[in-house]
Amino acid sequence: MSSSDSILCAPQNLPQEIVETVIDHCSDFRSTLLSCALVSKKWLPRSQYHLFREIRVFGYPQVVRSRLLYL
């Protein structure tokens, strides 16, 4: 593999649809998503989408917590 071939395979040169598909398949693995978020700027938003798709609020009664999540 020549140096020009490795440039073509760099993560920043992949089509965004492929990047999102790869990250979507890793959505159940937090440590993998954290690594994906560090690959490049193109990988960050989709990784964050999965990392922060659920927010938990502790210390409040169930009724208040459910209202906070739907604001």
Contacts in CASP RR format, 6 or more apart in sequence:
PFRMAT RR
TARGET T0000
AUTHOR 0000-0000-0000
METHOD contacts of the structure
MODEL  1
MSSSDSILCAPQNLPQEIVETVIDHCSDFRSTLLSCALVSKKWLPRSQYH
LFREIRVFGYPQVVRSRLLYL
7 13 0 8 1.000
11 19 0 8 1.000
11 39 0 8 1.000
11 40 0 8 1.000
11 42 0 8 1.000
11 43 0 8 1.000
12 40 0 8 1.000
12 42 0 8 1.000
14 42 0 8 1.000
16 42 0 8 1.000
19 42 0 8 1.000
19 43 0 8 1.000
19 46 0 8 1.000
20 46 0 8 1.000
22 36 0 8 1.000
23 33 0 8 1.000
23 36 0 8 1.000
23 43 0 8 1.000
23 46 0 8 1.000
23 47 0 8 1.000
23 50 0 8 1.000
24 46 0 8 1.000
24 50 0 8 1.000
26 32 0 8 1.000
26 33 0 8 1.000
26 36 0 8 1.000
26 50 0 8 1.000
27 33 0 8 1.000
27 50 0 8 1.000
30 51 0 8 1.000
33 47 0 8 1.000
33 50 0 8 1.000
33 51 0 8 1.000
34 47 0 8 1.000
34 51 0 8 1.000
36 43 0 8 1.000
36 46 0 8 1.000
36 47 0 8 1.000
37 43 0 8 1.000
37 44 0 8 1.000
37 47 0 8 1.000
37 48 0 8 1.000
37 51 0 8 1.000
55 69 0 8 1.000
57 65 0 8 1.000
57 68 0 8 1.000
57 69 0 8 1.000
59 65 0 8 1.000
60 68 0 8 1.000
END
